[in-house]
Amino acid sequence: MTPRAPTPTEDFARCPIYARLNREWEPRGAEWTPNMLLGRAIGDGMTACYKNTRGDGQLLDPLQTALDALQAGFVEQDTWSIEALRKLVTTGLREALQTTPVQGTILMVDEPLPSRARPDVVFRHPSAGLTVVDTKVRFKLDSRYREKALAEYETWWQGFHYAWEVGEVLGEPVKYMGPHLITLTPKVTGVYHPIEVTPERVAFWHRQAVDLWWDMEGQKDTPLYLLSPNWFACHGKFGRCFAYDACHVCHLDEDKMAILYQRKRRETSERL
């Protein structure tokens, strides 16, 4: 069974129809927000820093790398100015550089694994051993809810996928993995949340992963209207699923869906 990257696997587990629609469609007229772009920009800056540390060719300026990514993805609109976002990226990257847990020998930096998953950085900590860290950026997170947000990573699908696949590729078990969480507002903060990885927990995770990957393989050529829905996912903690109207109003009729949705551009639909 060929492993699938974390994001499409999580989407499929949420709902096979959601996974298909989220890969190919987006609502018409949706308001642009900078949240994902800020995360990508700061992540690119940290990647430049880690590559510099490992000695990968020509030195890169982390801040300039981050600002270039911001500029490339910025969409002109009335809510956010590029100047305001530059300030957020600059302060967020500074905090990330000051709070990074990476020390020791860096083994991988934003490199694709066989599943196409790309952990931000893999390194061998002097005492903790093989460790995987992923930079996560939250635009807003009140300090009162930070512990709860970090606790949710204890069963972090993406993190356990990285731990399993990095261990397979490098031929040794990952000892720790975790998010390096950067919060931009109301206060800029950075914290690393290490999660111990045991062989038992990885095997426990892998049991579900294999089942999901088999189901994904079996349904990859199934027409949209024949996929099974998961009604439990129609509403969640962030509100109603974006595909609700496609399923419950348009009944997955693509001609009707085209009134409310539009096809994603290829470069924005390929998600890991």
PAKOLFI-249362 format. One record per residue (C-alpha): residue in one letter; residue number from 1; x, y, z. Coordinates in Angstrom, 1 decimal, m for minus. Layout:
N
<r code="a" pos="NUM" px="X" py="Y" pz="Z"/>
...
END
This chain:
272
<r code="m" pos="1" px="0.0" py="0.0" pz="0.0"/>
<r code="t" pos="2" px="1.4" py="3.4" pz="m1.1"/>
<r code="p" pos="3" px="1.2" py="5.8" pz="1.8"/>
<r code="r" pos="4" px="m0.7" py="9.1" pz="1.2"/>
<r code="a" pos="5" px="0.3" py="12.5" pz="2.5"/>
<r code="p" pos="6" px="m1.2" py="13.7" pz="5.8"/>
<r code="t" pos="7" px="m3.6" py="16.5" pz="4.5"/>
<r code="p" pos="8" px="m5.5" py="14.4" pz="1.9"/>
<r code="t" pos="9" px="m5.7" py="11.5" pz="4.4"/>
<r code="e" pos="10" px="m7.2" py="13.8" pz="7.1"/>
<r code="d" pos="11" px="m9.6" py="15.3" pz="4.5"/>
<r code="f" pos="12" px="m10.7" py="11.8" pz="3.5"/>
<r code="a" pos="13" px="m11.2" py="10.7" pz="7.1"/>
<r code="r" pos="14" px="m13.3" py="13.8" pz="7.7"/>
<r code="c" pos="15" px="m15.5" py="13.0" pz="4.6"/>
<r code="p" pos="16" px="m14.7" py="11.4" pz="1.2"/>
<r code="i" pos="17" px="m16.9" py="13.9" pz="m0.6"/>
<r code="y" pos="18" px="m15.3" py="16.8" pz="1.3"/>
<r code="a" pos="19" px="m11.9" py="15.5" pz="0.4"/>
<r code="r" pos="20" px="m12.7" py="15.4" pz="m3.3"/>
<r code="l" pos="21" px="m14.5" py="18.8" pz="m3.4"/>
<r code="n" pos="22" px="m11.8" py="20.5" pz="m1.3"/>
<r code="r" pos="23" px="m9.2" py="19.4" pz="m3.8"/>
<r code="e" pos="24" px="m11.0" py="20.6" pz="m6.9"/>
<r code="w" pos="25" px="m13.5" py="23.3" pz="m5.9"/>
<r code="e" pos="26" px="m13.8" py="26.6" pz="m3.9"/>
<r code="p" pos="27" px="m16.7" py="29.0" pz="m3.2"/>
<r code="r" pos="28" px="m17.2" py="31.8" pz="m5.6"/>
<r code="g" pos="29" px="m16.5" py="35.2" pz="m4.2"/>
<r code="a" pos="30" px="m14.8" py="34.0" pz="m1.1"/>
<r code="e" pos="31" px="m13.1" py="36.8" pz="0.8"/>
<r code="w" pos="32" px="m9.3" py="36.5" pz="0.7"/>
<r code="t" pos="33" px="m7.6" py="36.2" pz="4.1"/>
<r code="p" pos="34" px="m3.9" py="36.3" pz="4.8"/>
<r code="n" pos="35" px="m3.8" py="33.5" pz="7.4"/>
<r code="m" pos="36" px="m2.3" py="30.7" pz="5.2"/>
<r code="l" pos="37" px="0.0" py="33.1" pz="3.4"/>
<r code="l" pos="38" px="1.5" py="34.3" pz="6.7"/>
<r code="g" pos="39" px="2.2" py="30.8" pz="7.7"/>
<r code="r" pos="40" px="3.8" py="30.0" pz="4.4"/>
<r code="a" pos="41" px="6.0" py="33.1" pz="4.5"/>
<r code="i" pos="42" px="7.2" py="32.5" pz="8.0"/>
<r code="g" pos="43" px="7.7" py="28.8" pz="7.2"/>
<r code="d" pos="44" px="9.8" py="29.7" pz="4.2"/>
<r code="g" pos="45" px="11.9" py="32.0" pz="6.3"/>
<r code="m" pos="46" px="12.6" py="29.2" pz="8.8"/>
<r code="t" pos="47" px="13.4" py="26.8" pz="6.0"/>
<r code="a" pos="48" px="16.0" py="29.3" pz="4.8"/>
<r code="c" pos="49" px="17.5" py="29.5" pz="8.3"/>
<r code="y" pos="50" px="17.7" py="25.7" pz="8.6"/>
<r code="k" pos="51" px="19.3" py="25.3" pz="5.2"/>
<r code="n" pos="52" px="21.9" py="27.9" pz="6.2"/>
<r code="t" pos="53" px="22.6" py="26.0" pz="9.4"/>
<r code="r" pos="54" px="23.0" py="22.7" pz="7.4"/>
<r code="g" pos="55" px="25.2" py="24.4" pz="4.9"/>
<r code="d" pos="56" px="23.1" py="23.9" pz="1.8"/>
<r code="g" pos="57" px="24.9" py="25.9" pz="m0.8"/>
<r code="q" pos="58" px="24.5" py="29.7" pz="m1.0"/>
<r code="l" pos="59" px="23.4" py="31.4" pz="2.2"/>
<r code="l" pos="60" px="19.8" py="32.7" pz="2.2"/>
<r code="d" pos="61" px="18.4" py="35.7" pz="4.0"/>
<r code="p" pos="62" px="15.5" py="34.3" pz="6.1"/>
<r code="l" pos="63" px="13.7" py="37.6" pz="6.3"/>
<r code="q" pos="64" px="14.0" py="38.4" pz="2.6"/>
<r code="t" pos="65" px="12.9" py="34.8" pz="1.8"/>
<r code="a" pos="66" px="9.8" py="35.3" pz="4.0"/>
<r code="l" pos="67" px="8.9" py="38.7" pz="2.5"/>
<r code="d" pos="68" px="9.4" py="37.4" pz="m1.0"/>
<r code="a" pos="69" px="6.9" py="34.6" pz="m0.3"/>
<r code="l" pos="70" px="4.5" py="37.1" pz="1.2"/>
<r code="q" pos="71" px="4.7" py="39.4" pz="m1.8"/>
<r code="a" pos="72" px="4.2" py="36.5" pz="m4.3"/>
<r code="g" pos="73" px="1.0" py="35.4" pz="m2.6"/>
<r code="f" pos="74" px="m0.5" py="38.7" pz="m1.7"/>
<r code="v" pos="75" px="m3.9" py="39.6" pz="m3.1"/>
<r code="e" pos="76" px="m4.9" py="43.2" pz="m3.4"/>
<r code="q" pos="77" px="m8.1" py="43.9" pz="m1.3"/>
<r code="d" pos="78" px="m9.4" py="46.5" pz="1.0"/>
<r code="t" pos="79" px="m8.9" py="44.8" pz="4.4"/>
<r code="w" pos="80" px="m5.2" py="44.1" pz="4.5"/>
<r code="s" pos="81" px="m2.3" py="46.2" pz="3.3"/>
<r code="i" pos="82" px="1.0" py="44.6" pz="2.3"/>
<r code="e" pos="83" px="2.8" py="46.9" pz="4.8"/>
<r code="a" pos="84" px="0.8" py="45.6" pz="7.7"/>
<r code="l" pos="85" px="1.4" py="42.0" pz="6.7"/>
<r code="r" pos="86" px="5.1" py="42.7" pz="6.3"/>
<r code="k" pos="87" px="5.2" py="43.8" pz="9.9"/>
<r code="l" pos="88" px="3.5" py="40.6" pz="11.0"/>
<r code="v" pos="89" px="5.8" py="38.4" pz="9.0"/>
<r code="t" pos="90" px="8.9" py="40.3" pz="10.4"/>
<r code="t" pos="91" px="7.9" py="40.0" pz="14.0"/>
<r code="g" pos="92" px="6.6" py="36.5" pz="13.6"/>
<r code="l" pos="93" px="9.8" py="35.3" pz="12.0"/>
<r code="r" pos="94" px="12.0" py="37.0" pz="14.6"/>
<r code="e" pos="95" px="10.0" py="35.2" pz="17.3"/>
<r code="a" pos="96" px="10.4" py="31.9" pz="15.5"/>
<r code="l" pos="97" px="14.1" py="32.3" pz="15.1"/>
<r code="q" pos="98" px="14.5" py="33.1" pz="18.8"/>
<r code="t" pos="99" px="12.4" py="30.1" pz="20.0"/>
<r code="t" pos="100" px="13.3" py="27.4" pz="17.6"/>
<r code="p" pos="101" px="14.1" py="24.1" pz="19.4"/>
<r code="v" pos="102" px="16.4" py="22.9" pz="16.6"/>
<r code="q" pos="103" px="19.9" py="22.1" pz="17.8"/>
<r code="g" pos="104" px="22.3" py="19.3" pz="16.8"/>
<r code="t" pos="105" px="22.8" py="17.8" pz="13.4"/>
<r code="i" pos="106" px="20.1" py="18.7" pz="10.8"/>
<r code="l" pos="107" px="19.3" py="15.8" pz="8.6"/>
<r code="m" pos="108" px="16.4" py="17.0" pz="6.4"/>
<r code="v" pos="109" px="14.9" py="20.4" pz="5.6"/>
<r code="d" pos="110" px="11.6" py="20.6" pz="3.7"/>
<r code="e" pos="111" px="12.4" py="17.5" pz="1.7"/>
<r code="p" pos="112" px="9.6" py="15.2" pz="0.2"/>
<r code="l" pos="113" px="9.2" py="11.8" pz="1.7"/>
<r code="p" pos="114" px="7.8" py="8.9" pz="m0.5"/>
<r code="s" pos="115" px="4.3" py="9.9" pz="0.4"/>
<r code="r" pos="116" px="5.1" py="13.5" pz="m0.7"/>
<r code="a" pos="117" px="4.8" py="14.7" pz="2.9"/>
<r code="r" pos="118" px="7.4" py="17.4" pz="3.7"/>
<r code="p" pos="119" px="8.4" py="17.8" pz="7.4"/>
<r code="d" pos="120" px="9.9" py="21.2" pz="7.9"/>
<r code="v" pos="121" px="13.0" py="20.0" pz="9.7"/>
<r code="v" pos="122" px="14.4" py="16.7" pz="11.0"/>
<r code="f" pos="123" px="17.4" py="16.8" pz="13.3"/>
<r code="r" pos="124" px="19.3" py="14.6" pz="15.8"/>
<r code="h" pos="125" px="19.1" py="16.4" pz="19.2"/>
<r code="p" pos="126" px="22.3" py="15.8" pz="21.3"/>
<r code="s" pos="127" px="20.3" py="14.1" pz="24.1"/>
<r code="a" pos="128" px="16.7" py="13.6" pz="22.8"/>
<r code="g" pos="129" px="17.6" py="11.8" pz="19.6"/>
<r code="l" pos="130" px="15.9" py="11.9" pz="16.2"/>
<r code="t" pos="131" px="13.3" py="14.7" pz="16.3"/>
<r code="v" pos="132" px="10.9" py="16.2" pz="13.8"/>
<r code="v" pos="133" px="9.6" py="19.8" pz="14.1"/>
<r code="d" pos="134" px="7.0" py="21.6" pz="12.0"/>
<r code="t" pos="135" px="6.5" py="25.3" pz="12.1"/>
<r code="k" pos="136" px="2.8" py="26.2" pz="12.7"/>
<r code="v" pos="137" px="1.6" py="29.8" pz="12.6"/>
<r code="r" pos="138" px="m1.7" py="31.0" pz="14.2"/>
<r code="f" pos="139" px="m2.9" py="34.4" pz="13.2"/>
<r code="k" pos="140" px="m4.7" py="34.8" pz="16.5"/>
<r code="l" pos="141" px="m4.7" py="32.8" pz="19.7"/>
<r code="d" pos="142" px="m5.5" py="34.2" pz="23.1"/>
<r code="s" pos="143" px="m3.0" py="33.1" pz="25.8"/>
<r code="r" pos="144" px="m6.0" py="31.6" pz="27.8"/>
<r code="y" pos="145" px="m6.5" py="29.0" pz="25.1"/>
<r code="r" pos="146" px="m2.9" py="28.2" pz="24.2"/>
<r code="e" pos="147" px="m2.6" py="25.2" pz="26.4"/>
<r code="k" pos="148" px="m5.7" py="23.7" pz="25.0"/>
<r code="a" pos="149" px="m4.4" py="24.4" pz="21.4"/>
<r code="l" pos="150" px="m1.2" py="22.6" pz="22.2"/>
<r code="a" pos="151" px="m2.9" py="19.7" pz="23.9"/>
<r code="e" pos="152" px="m4.7" py="19.0" pz="20.6"/>
<r code="y" pos="153" px="m1.4" py="18.1" pz="19.1"/>
<r code="e" pos="154" px="m1.1" py="15.0" pz="21.3"/>
<r code="t" pos="155" px="m3.0" py="13.1" pz="18.6"/>
<r code="w" pos="156" px="m1.6" py="15.1" pz="15.7"/>
<r code="w" pos="157" px="m2.1" py="13.0" pz="12.6"/>
<r code="q" pos="158" px="0.5" py="14.9" pz="10.5"/>
<r code="g" pos="159" px="3.1" py="14.7" pz="13.3"/>
<r code="f" pos="160" px="2.7" py="10.9" pz="13.7"/>
<r code="h" pos="161" px="2.8" py="10.4" pz="10.0"/>
<r code="y" pos="162" px="6.1" py="12.3" pz="9.9"/>
<r code="a" pos="163" px="7.4" py="10.3" pz="12.8"/>
<r code="w" pos="164" px="6.5" py="7.0" pz="11.1"/>
<r code="e" pos="165" px="7.8" py="7.9" pz="7.6"/>
<r code="v" pos="166" px="11.0" py="9.6" pz="8.7"/>
<r code="g" pos="167" px="11.8" py="6.5" pz="10.8"/>
<r code="e" pos="168" px="11.1" py="4.3" pz="7.7"/>
<r code="v" pos="169" px="13.3" py="6.4" pz="5.5"/>
<r code="l" pos="170" px="16.2" py="7.0" pz="7.9"/>
<r code="g" pos="171" px="16.1" py="3.5" pz="9.3"/>
<r code="e" pos="172" px="15.9" py="4.6" pz="13.0"/>
<r code="p" pos="173" px="13.0" py="5.5" pz="15.2"/>
<r code="v" pos="174" px="12.0" py="9.1" pz="15.8"/>
<r code="k" pos="175" px="12.1" py="9.9" pz="19.5"/>
<r code="y" pos="176" px="10.2" py="13.2" pz="19.5"/>
<r code="m" pos="177" px="8.1" py="15.3" pz="17.2"/>
<r code="g" pos="178" px="6.0" py="18.4" pz="17.7"/>
<r code="p" pos="179" px="4.8" py="21.8" pz="16.5"/>
<r code="h" pos="180" px="6.8" py="25.0" pz="16.9"/>
<r code="l" pos="181" px="3.8" py="27.2" pz="17.3"/>
<r code="i" pos="182" px="4.0" py="30.9" pz="16.4"/>
<r code="t" pos="183" px="1.1" py="33.2" pz="17.4"/>
<r code="l" pos="184" px="0.9" py="36.6" pz="15.7"/>
<r code="t" pos="185" px="m1.9" py="38.3" pz="17.6"/>
<r code="p" pos="186" px="m2.9" py="39.6" pz="20.1"/>
<r code="k" pos="187" px="0.7" py="39.1" pz="21.2"/>
<r code="v" pos="188" px="3.6" py="37.5" pz="19.2"/>
<r code="t" pos="189" px="4.7" py="34.3" pz="20.9"/>
<r code="g" pos="190" px="6.6" py="31.2" pz="20.0"/>
<r code="v" pos="191" px="6.6" py="27.8" pz="21.8"/>
<r code="y" pos="192" px="7.7" py="24.3" pz="21.0"/>
<r code="h" pos="193" px="5.5" py="21.5" pz="22.2"/>
<r code="p" pos="194" px="7.6" py="18.2" pz="22.1"/>
<r code="i" pos="195" px="5.6" py="15.0" pz="22.0"/>
<r code="e" pos="196" px="7.4" py="11.7" pz="22.8"/>
<r code="v" pos="197" px="7.1" py="9.1" pz="20.1"/>
<r code="t" pos="198" px="6.9" py="5.4" pz="21.1"/>
<r code="p" pos="199" px="6.9" py="2.4" pz="18.8"/>
<r code="e" pos="200" px="3.5" py="1.4" pz="20.4"/>
<r code="r" pos="201" px="1.9" py="4.7" pz="19.5"/>
<r code="v" pos="202" px="3.3" py="4.7" pz="16.0"/>
<r code="a" pos="203" px="2.0" py="1.2" pz="15.4"/>
<r code="f" pos="204" px="m1.4" py="2.2" pz="16.8"/>
<r code="w" pos="205" px="m1.5" py="5.2" pz="14.4"/>
<r code="h" pos="206" px="m0.4" py="3.1" pz="11.5"/>
<r code="r" pos="207" px="m3.3" py="0.7" pz="11.9"/>
<r code="q" pos="208" px="m5.8" py="3.4" pz="11.0"/>
<r code="a" pos="209" px="m3.5" py="4.9" pz="8.4"/>
<r code="v" pos="210" px="m3.3" py="1.7" pz="6.4"/>
<r code="d" pos="211" px="m7.1" py="1.3" pz="6.5"/>
<r code="l" pos="212" px="m7.6" py="4.8" pz="5.3"/>
<r code="w" pos="213" px="m5.0" py="4.5" pz="2.5"/>
<r code="w" pos="214" px="m6.7" py="1.3" pz="1.2"/>
<r code="d" pos="215" px="m10.1" py="3.1" pz="1.2"/>
<r code="m" pos="216" px="m8.5" py="6.1" pz="m0.6"/>
<r code="e" pos="217" px="m7.0" py="3.8" pz="m3.2"/>
<r code="g" pos="218" px="m10.3" py="2.0" pz="m3.7"/>
<r code="q" pos="219" px="m12.3" py="5.1" pz="m4.2"/>
<r code="k" pos="220" px="m9.9" py="7.3" pz="m6.2"/>
<r code="d" pos="221" px="m11.8" py="6.6" pz="m9.5"/>
<r code="t" pos="222" px="m15.3" py="6.6" pz="m8.0"/>
<r code="p" pos="223" px="m17.5" py="9.3" pz="m9.4"/>
<r code="l" pos="224" px="m18.3" py="12.1" pz="m7.1"/>
<r code="y" pos="225" px="m22.0" py="11.4" pz="m6.8"/>
<r code="l" pos="226" px="m21.3" py="7.8" pz="m5.7"/>
<r code="l" pos="227" px="m18.9" py="8.7" pz="m2.9"/>
<r code="s" pos="228" px="m20.3" py="8.0" pz="0.6"/>
<r code="p" pos="229" px="m21.0" py="11.1" pz="2.7"/>
<r code="n" pos="230" px="m20.1" py="11.6" pz="6.4"/>
<r code="w" pos="231" px="m23.0" py="13.6" pz="7.8"/>
<r code="f" pos="232" px="m21.3" py="14.0" pz="11.1"/>
<r code="a" pos="233" px="m18.8" py="16.4" pz="9.4"/>
<r code="c" pos="234" px="m21.4" py="18.8" pz="7.9"/>
<r code="h" pos="235" px="m21.0" py="21.0" pz="10.9"/>
<r code="g" pos="236" px="m17.9" py="21.4" pz="13.1"/>
<r code="k" pos="237" px="m16.3" py="23.7" pz="15.6"/>
<r code="f" pos="238" px="m15.5" py="26.2" pz="12.8"/>
<r code="g" pos="239" px="m19.1" py="26.2" pz="11.5"/>
<r code="r" pos="240" px="m20.7" py="24.7" pz="8.5"/>
<r code="c" pos="241" px="m18.6" py="22.8" pz="5.9"/>
<r code="f" pos="242" px="m17.8" py="24.8" pz="2.8"/>
<r code="a" pos="243" px="m19.2" py="22.0" pz="0.7"/>
<r code="y" pos="244" px="m22.6" py="22.0" pz="2.5"/>
<r code="d" pos="245" px="m24.4" py="23.7" pz="m0.5"/>
<r code="a" pos="246" px="m22.7" py="21.4" pz="m3.0"/>
<r code="c" pos="247" px="m24.0" py="18.3" pz="m1.2"/>
<r code="h" pos="248" px="m27.4" py="19.4" pz="0.3"/>
<r code="v" pos="249" px="m28.6" py="22.1" pz="m2.2"/>
<r code="c" pos="250" px="m26.9" py="21.1" pz="m5.5"/>
<r code="h" pos="251" px="m26.9" py="17.4" pz="m4.7"/>
<r code="l" pos="252" px="m23.4" py="17.1" pz="m6.3"/>
<r code="d" pos="253" px="m24.7" py="18.1" pz="m9.7"/>
<r code="e" pos="254" px="m21.6" py="19.9" pz="m11.1"/>
<r code="d" pos="255" px="m23.7" py="22.1" pz="m13.4"/>
<r code="k" pos="256" px="m25.6" py="23.5" pz="m10.4"/>
<r code="m" pos="257" px="m22.4" py="23.6" pz="m8.3"/>
<r code="a" pos="258" px="m20.8" py="25.9" pz="m10.9"/>
<r code="i" pos="259" px="m23.2" py="28.6" pz="m9.9"/>
<r code="l" pos="260" px="m21.9" py="28.7" pz="m6.3"/>
<r code="y" pos="261" px="m18.4" py="27.3" pz="m6.7"/>
<r code="q" pos="262" px="m15.5" py="27.5" pz="m9.1"/>
<r code="r" pos="263" px="m12.7" py="25.2" pz="m10.0"/>
<r code="k" pos="264" px="m9.4" py="25.7" pz="m8.1"/>
<r code="r" pos="265" px="m6.3" py="26.6" pz="m10.0"/>
<r code="r" pos="266" px="m3.9" py="23.6" pz="m10.1"/>
<r code="e" pos="267" px="m1.2" py="25.2" pz="m8.0"/>
<r code="t" pos="268" px="m3.7" py="25.9" pz="m5.2"/>
<r code="s" pos="269" px="m5.4" py="22.6" pz="m5.2"/>
<r code="e" pos="270" px="m2.3" py="20.4" pz="m4.7"/>
<r code="r" pos="271" px="m2.1" py="20.2" pz="m1.0"/>
<r code="l" pos="272" px="0.0" py="17.9" pz="1.3"/>
END
